[in-house]
Amino acid sequence: MPHLLSKSKYIRGLQCDRALWLDVFNPRLARYTAEQMRRFDRGREFEYSFKDTFPNGIDISAELKRNVDAYPELTAMYLDKEADVDLFEAGFLYDDVLVLADVVHKKEDGSLDIYEVKSGTTLSETYKRDAALQHYVISHCREVHSFSVVYNGADGVNGSNGFNVVDLTEELAAQHDEIEKNIAVMKEILRHGEPDTPTGAHCLEPYACPYQHYCAQGVRQMSLF
């Protein structure tokens, strides 16, 4: 079943309704800097290093590649079939939102331990908002025993093997009502044409928006006129 929103689109929508609309309907306009691409690469490398601690993990993305709308069905097959299994990039779909969990461990009682992996060295509010959306979606599909965010303990002081693992289960569960409302607002935005949201400080926080050049071009054209 095709999805409408994803983790990245949801976070984009919290930052700017126009960026959300462009992400869904005109993503080819996005431009990422070389530093942003390097940051993505560092994030993937850190994620892989944590996944290495689950040597028997099954990578859903390796089987289905870019066919992300098929991830939930294959994920459900493994979770229903295996008594004890670790999955990477496990897909869950609820309320037209698709999330791919970095690491899912199914316990013997059938409940899930979820790990969201971030390469930053602090537990930012953006990381928590990302995790909260995942908890909202996954808990409507399966029983969640725990949901942890893993971030970079590079000095090894706060985390084993350089990983800080923080259980946020209760905190994330408390945000479900807010997330449900946010999703409803975003769906309404996507039912209409491109918003004319002006540029501003929100273009840089919490992330530099990849559509800045597009929106700024429109501002220059309007100013010249």
N, C-alpha and C positions, 0 to 999 in steps of 0.2 A: 504494500500500500504506500503510495507516495506521501512524503512528509512535506509540511509547509515551513516549519521552523527547525533549527538545530541549535546546539550550544552556542556556536559562534554568532549566529544570526540573532539569538536572544540577547546576548551581551551587546551586540551592535545596536539592537533596538533600545536597550536601556540608555545607551549613549546618545543616540540620535535617530529619530523616526525616518528621516530622509535616507540616512545611511542604511537602515534596515531595508527600506523599499528598494534601494539600488542593489543591495546584496542579493535580494530575491529576484529582481526583474532585469537588472543590467550589471551583473558582476564583472563583465569584461572591462568596465571603466575603472576598476580598482588598480591602483599603482602602489607597489611596495618598494621601499628603499632597500639598498643592499644591507644596511644594518638590521632592518626588520627581518630580512630573509636569513641572515646569520643567526638572529635570535630564535627563529623557528627551528633552524638546524640544531642549535644548542638544546632546545627543548626536547626535540626528538631523541637526541643522544642520551640525555638524562633519563628520559622515559624508557628507552631500551635498556639502560643499565639497571633500572628497577625491575623491569620485566624479567631480566636474567635471573632474578632471585626466585622465579617460578619456572624451573627448568622443564616442566611438563605442560606448560601453558599452550593452549590452542589458539592460534591467531585467526580470527574471523576474517580480517582484512586480507590475509594471504590467500584465502580461498575465494573471496568474492570481489576483491580489488575495489573498483569504483562503483560497483552496483550496491550502493549503501542502503537502498530501500529493501534489499533482500536480507540485510543483516539481522533484523529481529527474528525472522523465521528460522534462520540457521542457528541463531543463539538459543531460541526456544527448544530446538531439536536437541542440542547438546545438554541443555539444562534439564530437559525432561528425561533424557536417556541415561546420563551419567550420574552416579551416586555422589561422586566427589570429583570436581573438575575445576580447572583454572582456565579462564577465557581472556583473551586480549581483544580489545575493540568490540566488545559485545554490544549488540544493538538492541534498543528498547524504544518502542513507539507508543505514545499516549497523547491524546489531545492535539493531534497533528504535529507533535514535536518528536523528533528523532534525536536520541542521544547515543553516543558511542562511549562506553566506559573503558578506561584504560586497562584496568585489571579487575576481573570478577572472580571471586573464589566461592564456589558453592559448597556449603557445609553439609554434613551428613544428614541434618534435619531438613535440608532443602532451602534454608535461608541463605542469603548472600552477604558476603563481605566485599565492599566496593572500595577501590583505591583510585583516586584521581591524582595524576602525577604532574607536578609543575616544577620547572627548573629554577624558579626564583628562590632567593635566600630568605624571604619573609612571607608570612601567610597574609596575603593582601585581601582586602574586601572583595576585589574582583574575582579572586580565586574562590572565595566563599560563595559569591553569587552564581558562579559557574557550577560549583558543586551542588548548590541548593536546587538548581534546575534539574540536574541529574537525579538527585534524590527524589524530587517530585515525580518525575517520569517513571523511574525504575520502581519506586514503591507502589505505584499503581499497577505495575505488571507482575511483581514478585515480592515476596517478603524480604525486607532488607534487615539484616542483623546489625550491620555496622557500615558506616560510610566514613572513610578517612581521606584526608588530603595529604599527599606526600610531597614535600618540597626539599630544597637542596640544603643539606647540612654539610657543606663543603669541608668544614674543619673537623667534622666527625665528633664534635663535642656534644651536640644535642641529639644526634641520631646515629643509630648503628649503621656502619658502612657508609656514612655520609648522607643518610636518608632521615629526615624528620617526618614522622608519621603521627598525624594528629586526628583523633576521632572526633568528628563534628556531628554525629548522628542526631542528637537531640536538637542542636542549634539549627540544623538544616530542616528538620521536620517541622519546626515552628514557623517556617517561612512559606508553607504551602499555600495558604490563603492569598498572600501577596503575589506569589508566582502565578496562581490561577488568574488573578486580575490582570497582571502584566501581559499574559498570553492573550487574553481576550482583547486588550487594547491593541496589541500588535496585529492580531488578526483583522481588526477593524481598519487599521492603517493600510493593510495590504489589499483591502477590498476596493480601495480608491486609487486615484492617480498619484503621481509623484508629489510628495509634500514640498512646499516651498520654504522649508526651514532655512533661515539665514545662517551663515557661518558665525563662529564665535569660539569662546574658550572651550566649549564642549568638543570641538574638533580635535583636541589634543589629550583629553582625559576621559577614561583612564588610558586609552591608547591613541596614538596618532592615526587619524582616520585615513584609509586609503583612497577616499573619494574627495579629499580636500581640493585637489587640483581642478576637479570637475565643478564643484560648487563655487570655488573662487573665480573660475573662468566666467561663470554666469554673473557673478557680482561685477566683474570688470566690464562685461558687456552692458549691464544695466547702467553702470556709472557713466560710460561713454555716451550712451543714449541720452 
